[in-house]
Amino acid sequence: MVVEPYEQLLEEKLQTSDGKLPSPDKLTSWTYNFSNVPEYISCDLYSYLVGKEEYSEESLKSFKSLLGYKLFHDGHVDDLQCCQCVLENITFFFFRFKVKPAERTMTEDGKTTYNIFLLLF
């Protein structure tokens, strides 16, 4: 299996039919204020994930047993911020946060957290 470099994978993921989204590393207007973020509830996430190979309807029904929920509940998720952006009259939100490793004190590259981002249209 060939592992793609982070930059190449990021470039591909940020490409949309309307153009290329900015890299979250280049954004500067990060905030802890989430008042502009539209309401997004677990049903929305469920609707998106149903049909994906990684998730079954059964696993989504018991979402509290999923590792991501446990990591959040146990304090592994930290420093959640958002950044609102507009591209071709479409508003979207980047979220960035840090996740502490669950089974060790450092990541594979020697850092204390994984730096994660996600995108909400």
N, C-alpha and C positions, 0 to 999 in steps of 0.2 A: 504494500500500500504506500503510495506517495503522499507525503504530507505537504500541503501548500504553505508557502510562507504567509505569515499574518497579513502583510501589506497586500498581497495579491488576493487573498480571500476577502479582505475588507473591501477592496476595490470592486470586486464582483458583487458583493452583498449590497453595496451602496448604489449600484446602478439600477435605475427604474426606467419604465417606458417614457416617463416625463423628463428624464435627465438624471444627472448624478447628484446624489445627496452629499452634503459636506461630510468630511471625516469628523467624528466626534472629538478627535484629538485637536482639531483646529478651531473648535467652537470656543467662544469666550464668555458668553452670557449665561453661564450655569447659575442656578438658584436653588434654594431650599423651599421656595414658595411654589406650591402646587395649585394655587387657586385658578389658574387658567387651563389646567389639564381637564379635558372632558371626563365625565363619569365613565368608568370602565370597570365592569364588575365580573365576577367569576364566570357568569353565564356567557359573556362575550369571549372570554378565553376558551371556555369549553367549546363554543361554536367554532372557533378558529381551529382548535386542535383535533376535533372529531374528524376522523379520516386520515390523520397523519399516522404513519407506521409506528412511530415511537409511543403512541398513546392509544389505549383501548378505552372503550366506553366504561368498562369496569374500573380501570385505574383512575379515570377522571371522576367517577362517582365517589371514590374514597380518597379525595385529594389531600386530606390531612395526613395520610400515610406516605405521601410522596416526599422524597428527600428534600426538595426545594423548600417546602413548607416547614419541615423540621429545622432546616438550617436557619431560616428566617426566625422561627420561634425561639431557637436556642441562641440567638444573638450573633450569628455568623455574618449577617448582612449589615453593612455599615455605610455611612456617608452617602445616602441616596440624594441625588440632585437631578434637576431636569433643565432642559433648554428647549425653548419653543423656536421653530424655524418655519420659513415659508419658501416653497419652491413652486413656481408656476401656479400661483394662487391656491396651493394645497398646503394647509397647515399641518405640521407634524411635530412630534415631541421626541427628543432623545432623552433617555434616562441613563445615568451612570451611577455605579455603586461599587463597593468593594465587598468581597466575600472572603472570609477567613477560611483557610483549609480545614476540613472536618477531621482528618485523621493524622495530621502532622502539624508542626509549627511553622513550616515554610512551604512555599510553592516549589515546583521543580527547578525554577530558575532563581531560587534563593530569596524571593520576596515574601513579605508577611501576609499579603492579600492578593487575590486575583482581581484585576480591574475589569469590570464587565460593563457593557452598555446594551441597551435595547431600544427599539424604535416603535412608536405608536403613531399610526396615521389616523 
